Every structure is written in structure tokens, then in C-alpha cells.
Amino acid sequence: MALRTLDSLGPLAGTRVIVRCDFNVPLKDGVITDDGRVRAALPTLTRLLEQGARVVACSHLGRPDGAPNPKYSLAPVAERLSELLGKPVAFATDTVGPSAQETVAALGDGEIAVVENLRFNPGETAKDEGERQAFARELAGLGDVLVSDGFGVVHRKQASVYDLAELVPSAAGLLIEKEVDVLDRLTENPERPYAVVLGGSKVSDKLGVIEHLLPRVDKLLVGGGMMFTFLAADGHKIGKSLLEADQIETVKGYVREAAERGVQLVLPVDAVMAASFSEDAEHVVAGAAQLEDTEFGADGIGLDIGPRTAETFADVIRSSRTVFWNGPMGVFELAPFAAGTKAVAQALTDVDGLSVVGGGDSAAAVRQLGFADDEFGHISTGGGASLEFLEGKKLPGLEVLGWSQ
């Protein structure tokens, strides 16, 4: 079944439209450090405002544990949204209480308000279905229809994502529509060669996506902290690098399956080894078979793929027509260990075809390293959601909008 889209809601002039966004942005001292998710909501919000809808934008931010916490207020988001839209954005200091009700009641056609953090209310993430539904009914009092546009939470069965969509007419926003279209292209008849680049810290975080994609891809590149479990499975000593010893046999199975299926499994041939996990740590490049033969010996820590690996990865990526990347190649937040991630990001900008950055840390990395969003085919706004989609899992926030894989 296909997603219900904005068109399914009919004319929306004068209609109170609740838009479930994903404004879960990083903040430092109350200032947004990456507004990518706010900008991603603009197409949907702009279309609704131009249609004369009365827009009520809502979102979570952080994990305030079901109680108000100024640290996680959406006030900075409302301010930034006003700047991006070039028009006033009203802000309610609660989610469904008197401030929200008064703020929404005061909206005119083509005007917008942001209500306070959904997770200030315990019902948003409650495991108890009744508690969740009770909060959803309160949210339903703020609007006539729901436009779900927070892709980063569609894998969660939460009040504003799932239960609210069952109470009022609902449809996917333009962002979710785009995310589903792109990710569907990665699983159904992708242009080939098709390469998947996986990084991040743990193999265990990627088990599902590896199992689901191995039969579908031509090339699988493994970097990040998870590469050391692969190297250990291949018999290499890895010092004090990150290791999931309980996944070694699983990894050996992936290696065998890749060979049986004719998938090119590309593992690092070198790594950047350091004395410690810090910005100013001494570090050297070592071959994959010599990681403990540096001056740090068995105490060395691998914190990035090495330059030869980066060059190989870049060549494989550029020669592919479809590329999905999830997970940094190293500790990109520390300058000495960002080169591998930067090389992969640069190669993705050169792909003659579809290049997809799979959200989460990868999206944060490309922006921190100075890349613009439009240099890539697509930057997903949901790391966990995009992985679960590619694993073939059922995502409740999409199913409730009519989608089925």
C-alpha cells in the first residue's frame, strides 16, 4: 500500500493542521548548532501555510523523561523557524495546556505556532497503550488533521506518531514522502553497482541491516569502530580498539556469505592508531596486520581508517551508481581522526547516481566537516529509522499512514 499524502487531505484553508516534525536538534547553551532538521521541515510547512492552513507544529527534543526541563525547550527552534520562514512563529509554553490552547485559538489562516516539547508529557512515550492514547486525545484537541513529517521517529510507536494518526485524518508530509521514496529505491531495483558503507561503533547496531542488504548489494565497505571486530575475526590483533568479541562468529558468517553471494566485502587495510582517546593524542598509521606493532604496542587504540583504506573506499564509492552510507569512519569530532570520514563524504559528492547519507552521526559529520546538504543525493533525517527501513522492519509511524513494504 502507498502512503497517504498531503493531497489526500483535500483543501486545508482555515483548517487546524497538526504537523508532527522532528526538531530534535543539537543545542549548546540554548543555541542550535545544526539546524538541518528544522530546514528539512520547511517544504511541508511552507506548502501548508501557502494553502492557508493554521499550522500547529510539534516535536520532541532530547530525553526530558516526561517532565518539563528548560534545557530541552523548543523555544530556540521556534525562533530559528521564524527566521527560516521569514514570518512570525507563535510559541506555546506548554504542549496541550492553557498556553497551547490559547496560542492555537489565536492562529489565523496561513499562521503557525510551535507547542512545547512533546516529551515534557509522559504520555508521549508511555509503554502503556491507554496512557499513550489519552495523551493523543489531548493532542487531537489542537487540530483537525495530522500531517506526520518527523521521519526520525516513525520507527517508534509513540502518541504523536501513531495514536494521534488513528484519531484524526492523517497523511505523510513531503519530508516523509521523500525519505520513503529514496529508501525504497535502495531496496527495490537500485541502479548498479550498489555499494553500502557502514561505520559507527558497533557491529551489533548493524546486524539487521547487514543481513537484509547482503543479498541486495554489490559491495559492502566496513569502517568505523565496527571494523576492528571484522579485523579480529580475520585473525588480526587490534590492541585496545573497540571489539565486540561476542560478534566474531557472526562476522565470520557475514564474510562467508559475502563470498558465496559474490559481494565485494571491502575491509580496512590500515588504521590510525593512537595512544589515547583525545584531540592531542600521539597517533600513527599502521597496516591492518601490524596494529600492535606501533610504538603503542597492545595499548594502541584505533580511531580512524587509514589513508590507503580511505583511498580505496573513495574509489569504490565513486565507481558505484547507488551508495548508502551510515556511520562515521572514525572519531570525526577529533580533528586528527576525521580524515577517513571526510574522504568518504567527499567521494559521495562525486557519485554519478544516487548517494544517500543515512542520518544520525553521518549527517552530523558531513555538516561539521563543511559539506552542504545539496552536495549529496539525500541526507536522511532519521538514522535509526532509515536503518530499520533497510532492515525490512515494519515501522508503525509509516504503517499508520498506509505504507507497507
C-alpha positions in Angstrom: 0.0 0.0 0.0 1.1 3.5 -0.7 1.5 6.4 1.8 -1.4 8.8 2.2 0.0 12.1 1.0 -1.0 15.7 1.6 -3.3 15.7 -1.4 -5.5 13.1 0.3 -6.4 15.7 3.0 -8.2 17.9 0.5 -8.3 21.8 0.7 -6.8 22.9 4.0 -7.5 26.6 4.1 -8.8 27.6 7.6 -8.0 24.0 8.8 -6.0 23.5 12.0 -3.2 21.2 10.9 -1.0 19.5 13.5 2.4 18.8 11.9 4.5 16.2 13.7 8.0 17.4 12.9 11.4 16.2 14.0 13.0 19.2 15.6 15.4 17.1 17.7 18.3 19.4 17.1 21.6 19.6 18.9 21.8 22.6 21.3 24.7 24.2 23.1 24.0 26.9 25.7 20.5 27.2 24.2 21.8 27.8 20.6 21.1 25.3 17.8 24.4 24.0 16.4 22.9 22.1 13.5 19.5 23.3 12.1 19.3 20.6 9.4 16.2 19.0 10.8 14.5 22.4 11.1 15.3 23.2 7.4 14.1 19.7 6.4 10.6 20.6 7.7 10.3 23.8 5.6 8.8 22.4 2.4 5.8 20.8 4.2 5.3 23.8 6.5 5.6 26.3 3.6 3.1 24.4 1.4 0.5 24.3 4.3 0.9 27.9 5.1 0.6 28.9 1.4 -2.7 26.9 1.4 -4.0 29.0 4.3 -3.8 26.3 6.9 -3.5 27.1 10.6 -0.3 25.1 11.4 0.4 23.7 14.8 4.0 22.3 14.7 5.0 19.8 17.4 8.1 17.8 18.1 10.2 16.2 20.8 13.7 17.3 21.7 16.1 15.2 23.7 15.0 13.0 26.6 13.5 15.1 29.4 11.9 12.0 31.0 8.3 13.1 30.8 8.7 16.3 32.7 9.3 20.0 31.8 13.0 20.8 31.6 14.2 24.2 30.3 17.3 22.5 28.8 15.0 20.8 26.3 12.7 23.6 25.4 11.7 24.1 21.8 11.8 27.9 22.2 15.1 28.1 20.2 13.5 26.0 17.5 10.5 28.4 17.2 12.9 31.3 16.9 15.0 29.7 14.2 11.9 28.5 12.4 10.7 32.1 12.3 14.0 33.2 10.8 13.9 30.5 8.1 10.2 31.1 7.2 10.6 34.9 7.3 7.4 35.3 9.3 6.3 35.2 13.0 6.1 31.8 14.7 4.0 31.8 17.9 5.3 29.7 20.8 3.2 27.9 23.4 5.0 27.3 26.7 3.2 24.0 27.2 2.1 21.2 24.9 -1.6 20.7 25.4 -2.4 23.0 28.3 -3.8 26.6 28.5 -0.9 28.2 26.6 -1.2 25.8 23.8 -4.9 26.1 23.6 -4.8 29.9 23.6 -2.0 30.1 21.1 -3.7 27.7 18.7 -7.1 29.5 19.1 -5.4 32.8 18.2 -4.0 31.5 14.8 -5.3 33.0 11.6 -5.2 31.4 8.2 -1.6 31.0 7.0 -0.2 31.4 10.5 2.0 29.0 12.5 2.7 28.1 16.1 5.1 25.7 17.8 4.0 24.0 21.0 6.4 22.9 23.7 8.3 19.7 23.7 6.1 16.6 23.4 8.2 14.6 25.8 7.5 17.0 28.6 4.4 14.9 28.9 4.9 11.2 30.0 2.1 10.0 27.7 4.1 10.7 24.6 6.5 7.8 25.1 4.4 5.7 27.6 4.6 2.0 27.1 1.1 1.7 28.4 -1.3 2.0 25.4 -4.0 3.6 27.4 -1.7 6.4 28.7 -0.4 7.0 25.2 -3.9 7.2 23.8 -5.1 9.6 26.5 -2.3 12.0 25.6 -3.1 11.6 21.9 -6.7 12.6 22.5 -5.4 15.8 24.2 -3.2 16.5 21.2 -6.2 15.9 18.9 -7.9 18.8 20.6 -5.3 21.1 19.0 -6.1 20.3 15.4 -8.5 18.9 12.8 -5.9 16.8 10.8 -2.4 15.4 11.3 0.5 15.7 8.9 3.2 13.4 10.0 6.6 14.7 8.9 9.0 13.5 11.6 10.8 10.7 9.8 13.3 10.3 12.7 10.6 8.8 14.9 8.5 6.7 12.5 10.0 3.6 14.0 8.6 4.5 17.4 5.0 3.7 18.5 4.5 7.0 20.3 1.4 9.1 20.9 2.1 11.8 18.4 3.4 9.4 15.8 1.0 6.5 15.9 -2.0 7.0 18.2 -2.8 10.5 17.0 -2.8 9.3 13.4 -5.6 6.9 14.3 -7.8 9.6 15.9 -7.8 12.3 13.1 -7.4 12.2 9.3 -3.7 11.8 8.7 -1.2 11.9 5.9 2.6 12.0 5.3 4.3 15.3 4.8 6.7 16.0 2.0 9.8 15.0 4.0 8.5 11.6 4.9 7.3 11.1 1.4 10.8 11.9 0.1 12.5 9.7 2.7 10.4 6.7 1.9 10.9 7.2 -1.9 14.7 7.3 -1.5 15.0 4.4 0.9 12.6 2.3 -1.2 14.9 2.9 -4.2 17.7 1.4 -2.1 15.8 -1.8 -1.5 13.9 -2.2 -4.8 15.8 -2.3 -8.0 18.7 0.1 -7.2 21.0 1.2 -10.0 24.1 -0.9 -10.0 26.9 -1.1 -8.9 25.3 -0.7 -5.5 27.6 0.0 -2.5 26.8 0.2 1.2 29.3 1.9 3.5 28.9 1.1 7.2 30.7 2.6 10.1 30.0 3.7 13.6 31.0 2.0 16.8 29.3 -1.4 17.0 28.6 -4.3 14.7 25.7 -5.2 16.9 23.9 -2.0 15.8 24.1 -3.0 12.2 23.3 -6.7 12.3 19.9 -6.4 10.8 20.9 -4.1 8.0 23.9 -6.3 7.1 21.7 -9.4 6.9 19.0 -7.7 4.9 21.3 -5.9 2.4 23.9 -8.6 1.8 21.6 -10.3 -0.8 20.9 -7.0 -2.4 24.3 -5.1 -2.7 27.3 -5.5 -4.9 29.9 -4.0 -2.5 29.9 -3.7 1.3 32.6 -1.4 2.9 33.2 -1.6 6.6 34.9 1.1 8.7 34.5 2.9 12.0 34.8 1.2 15.3 33.0 -1.9 14.0 35.9 -2.6 11.6 38.0 -3.9 14.5 35.6 -6.8 15.2 35.9 -7.7 11.5 39.7 -7.4 11.6 39.8 -9.5 14.8 37.6 -12.1 13.1 40.2 -12.2 10.3 42.9 -13.1 12.9 44.4 -9.6 13.4 45.5 -8.2 16.8 43.8 -4.9 17.4 45.3 -3.6 20.6 42.7 -1.8 22.8 40.5 -0.9 19.8 36.8 -1.4 20.2 35.9 -5.0 20.0 32.6 -7.0 20.3 34.1 -10.4 21.0 30.6 -12.0 21.1 30.1 -10.9 17.4 33.2 -12.5 16.0 31.5 -15.7 14.8 28.6 -13.6 13.4 31.1 -11.5 11.4 32.8 -14.7 10.1 29.4 -15.8 8.9 29.0 -12.5 7.0 32.4 -12.9 5.4 31.4 -16.4 4.2 28.0 -15.2 2.9 29.5 -12.3 1.1 32.0 -14.6 -0.7 29.2 -17.1 -1.6 27.0 -14.3 -3.0 29.8 -12.6 -4.9 29.5 -9.4 -2.8 32.8 -7.5 -2.7 33.5 -7.1 1.0 36.0 -4.2 1.5 37.7 -4.2 4.8 40.4 -1.6 6.0 44.0 -2.3 5.1 45.3 0.3 7.5 44.1 2.3 10.5 45.1 5.3 12.6 46.3 4.1 16.0 46.6 6.4 18.9 47.9 6.4 22.4 44.6 7.6 23.9 41.2 8.9 23.0 41.9 12.6 22.9 42.4 15.6 20.5 46.2 15.8 21.1 46.9 12.1 21.4 50.0 10.8 19.7 48.9 8.7 16.6 50.4 6.8 13.7 49.2 4.9 10.7 49.6 1.1 10.8 48.7 -1.7 8.4 45.8 -4.0 9.3 48.2 -6.8 10.2 50.5 -4.5 12.2 48.1 -2.6 14.5 50.0 -3.7 17.6 53.5 -3.2 16.1 53.4 0.6 16.6 55.1 2.4 19.5 51.9 2.0 21.5 52.0 -1.8 21.3 49.0 -3.7 22.6 47.8 -0.4 24.3 47.1 1.3 21.0 43.6 2.4 20.1 42.3 2.5 16.5 40.4 5.8 16.0 40.1 6.1 12.2 40.6 4.2 8.9 44.0 4.8 7.4 44.8 6.8 4.2 45.2 3.7 2.0 41.8 2.5 3.1 40.3 5.9 2.6 41.6 6.0 -0.9 40.2 2.5 -1.7 36.8 3.3 -0.2 36.7 6.5 -2.2 37.5 4.7 -5.4 34.8 2.0 -4.8 32.2 4.7 -3.9 32.9 6.8 -7.0 32.6 3.8 -9.3 29.1 3.0 -7.9 25.8 4.2 -9.2 24.0 3.8 -5.8 25.6 4.4 -2.4 24.2 4.3 1.1 26.4 5.4 3.9 25.6 5.1 7.6 28.2 5.6 10.4 31.4 7.6 10.6 34.8 6.0 9.6 36.4 7.3 12.8 36.1 9.7 15.7 35.4 12.6 13.4 34.7 15.0 16.3 38.5 15.0 16.9 40.4 16.6 14.1 43.3 14.0 13.9 40.8 11.2 13.3 38.4 12.9 10.8 40.2 12.2 7.6 38.6 8.9 6.8 35.1 10.2 7.3 35.9 13.3 5.2 37.2 11.1 2.4 34.1 9.0 2.3 31.9 12.1 2.4 33.8 13.7 -0.5 33.5 10.6 -2.6 29.8 10.5 -2.1 29.5 14.0 -3.5 31.2 12.7 -6.7 28.8 9.8 -7.3 27.2 9.7 -10.7 23.9 8.4 -9.4 22.1 8.2 -6.0 24.2 9.0 -2.9 22.4 8.7 0.5 23.8 9.8 3.8 21.9 7.7 6.4 21.2 10.3 9.1 22.4 10.3 12.7 26.1 10.7 13.2 26.8 10.6 9.5 24.6 13.6 8.8 26.2 15.5 11.7 29.7 14.6 10.4 29.2 15.9 6.9 27.9 19.2 8.2 30.6 19.5 10.8 33.2 18.8 8.1 31.9 21.7 5.9 29.8 19.9 3.3 26.5 21.4 2.2 23.3 19.2 2.2 22.8 19.7 -1.5 26.2 18.1 -2.4 24.6 14.7 -1.7 21.6 13.0 -3.3 19.9 12.8 0.0 20.7 13.2 3.7 18.2 11.2 5.8 16.9 12.9 8.9 16.5 9.6 10.7 19.5 7.4 11.4 17.6 4.7 13.4 14.5 4.9 11.2 16.5 4.6 8.0 18.4 1.5 9.2 15.2 -0.2 10.4 13.6 0.6 7.0 16.5 -1.0 5.2 16.3 -4.0 7.6 12.8 -4.6 6.2 11.2 -3.9 9.6 7.6 -2.7 10.0 7.7 1.0 11.0 4.5 1.8 13.0 4.6 5.5 12.1 4.5 4.6 8.4 2.1 1.8 8.6 -0.5 4.0 10.3 -0.2 6.3 7.2 -1.0 3.4 4.8 2.5 2.3 4.0 3.5 -1.4 3.7 6.7 -2.9 2.4 
